[in-house]
Amino acid sequence: MNYLSTRGGGFGKGRTPLVPFLDILLEGLAADGGLALPEAYPSIDRDTLDAWRYLTYPDLAFEVVRLFATDIPAVDLRGLVLKTYTADAFGSPEIVPVTSLGGGVRMLGLSNGPTLAFKDIAMQLLGNLFEYALAKTGRRLNVVGATSGDTGSAAEYALRGKQGVAVFMLSPAGRMSPFQTAQMFSLQEPNIHNLAIDGVFDQCQDIVKAISNDASFKRAHAIGTVNSINWARIVAQVVYYFWGYFKSTSTNDERVSFTVPSGNFGNIFAGHVAREMGLPIDRLVCATNENDVLDEFFRTGVYRVRSSTETVATSTPSMDISKASNFERLVFDLVDRDPARLSAIWTTLERDGRFELADRAWAARFGFASGKCSHAERIATIRSTYESSGVVVDPHTAVAIKVAREHVQDGVPMLVLETALPAKFNETIREALGIDAPAPPRLEDLLDRPQRATSLPPTLAAVRQYLVEHAS
Ligand SMILES: *Cc1c(COP(=O)(O)O)cnc(C)c1O
């Protein structure tokens, strides 16, 4: 399995057009600023689907990931996957439990890892893949990332104390929940650097993108990323679409739909990959909060990025985006994988801040639908879900439940992806239910732990300077 760049320019110094998995594992972007994608999605035939139905989660994960990571010897990959998906790390041997919420809606429980958010599923595997790849090549790596909350903590928990790796995580100062802040800033491992940037998430993300685009700086300081454009994360997320499908159907003749609370479009893009591989997915419903750039695109064909002042801070901070960093991958598929067309569209986007895909035939062909959800609707949904099923859901998951209920079809199970546990967003739970979210015992004292972070202005120069001084 080889990877290409969405903009056609290839990877690394030599701009190699097609590279294997390990060559893109530690990188976010191609040399031309494009994103890595497989040259073709693997196709799963009916016999394979039947054989996969009764596998355990770790075994299924191995079968899926090996199709994308063909340059890692199977015995090594199996070891890495089995060491990642344990009952100890994810709270139960199922790893991803499925819970019925009534009315044809089920919830895929993705948030039982160490940071209580779905990003752990991908990031815990990534930590082990990184350690493996670095040990193999004797390299060091300085991971630079931007987070509005969950990506950062998941990356830090995956890489804390690992040999040969340091983490530099930019976050918008004062914009994460107290719980998310405590989760990240309480880590004391010297290889973890929390950089609190005086700005919004997109400024953090732009700084990381600028660093990623500076090939010589990256090389000089062994810099890589784990933000949501990392391809290995998408691959790890593909697994639970298969898992959710098997757990919600009794034969492989059935179809299911998924509703995904979306921000940077990584989670739902993994669903798109699963569908392209042949998983019988009816619809992929993209659910957004008030920052509705994606919902607008799926409704109108117009993609218009928002300015930072137009981007509002909501009770679902992990979805407060002005543009979606993985979206380029989908558009590449929508334009029939034509890198010239994709590059032209991105040139338009950079010039005008918008583009339009007027011919909307793709919407049906790829099964996409969308919807959005306000704060008041989240509160109402948290309440109604609790009243009807006794389950307390976090506000991000509530966005998806609200939108899912609008898209349920008879005879097609609708799976909502749970992206965080409610304990991470207790203020909103109190507002909705008047009670505290159930607190996971291992994190009871989290808010009282000592915190450490470095404050920096929202400039590329300040972050570069810090990296030069602290990179391993
Ligand atoms: C990251 C995140 C999202 C958005 O996922 P994307 O892959 O960026 O679309 C939604 N909810 C929570 C809780 C998250 O952490």
The ligand as an ORCA input file, in Angstrom:
! r2SCAN-3c Opt
* xyz 0 1
  C     -11.868     15.958     18.301
  C     -13.254     15.930     18.800
  C     -14.344     16.072     17.947
  C     -14.188     16.340     16.473
  O     -13.567     15.287     15.791
  P     -12.915     15.549     14.344
  O     -12.208     14.300     14.018
  O     -11.987     16.721     14.524
  O     -14.032     15.881     13.430
  C     -15.614     15.989     18.484
  N     -15.812     15.800     19.800
  C     -14.790     15.660     20.659
  C     -15.077     15.471     22.103
  C     -13.475     15.714     20.191
  O     -12.472     15.575     21.038
*
